Amino acid sequence: ELASHLEDVAVEIAREALILSEHAGRKTVKVEDIKLAQK
């Protein structure tokens, strides 16, 4: 249950980070993208 919930949260953060990196014109997701996606 907890592991499943944590995985769901991580996937959502990863999706948001990918969107942020694409918006910045990059194909690589950087630490800054992940930090911004967490907020």
C-alpha positions in Angstrom: 0.0 0.0 0.0 2.6 2.5 1.0 5.0 1.4 -1.7 2.3 1.8 -4.3 1.4 5.3 -3.1 5.1 6.3 -3.1 5.5 5.0 -6.6 2.4 6.9 -7.8 3.8 10.1 -6.3 7.2 9.5 -7.9 5.7 8.9 -11.4 3.7 12.1 -11.1 6.9 14.1 -10.2 8.8 12.4 -13.1 6.0 13.4 -15.5 6.1 17.0 -14.4 9.9 17.1 -14.5 9.8 15.8 -18.1 7.3 18.5 -19.1 9.6 21.2 -17.4 12.7 20.0 -19.2 10.9 19.9 -22.6 9.6 23.4 -22.0 13.2 24.5 -21.4 14.2 23.0 -24.7 16.1 20.1 -23.3 15.8 16.3 -23.7 17.6 15.7 -20.4 15.8 16.0 -17.1 18.0 17.9 -14.6 17.9 18.0 -10.8 16.3 21.5 -11.0 13.4 20.1 -13.0 12.7 17.5 -10.3 13.0 20.0 -7.5 10.5 22.3 -9.3 8.2 19.4 -10.0 8.1 18.5 -6.3 6.6 21.9 -5.4 
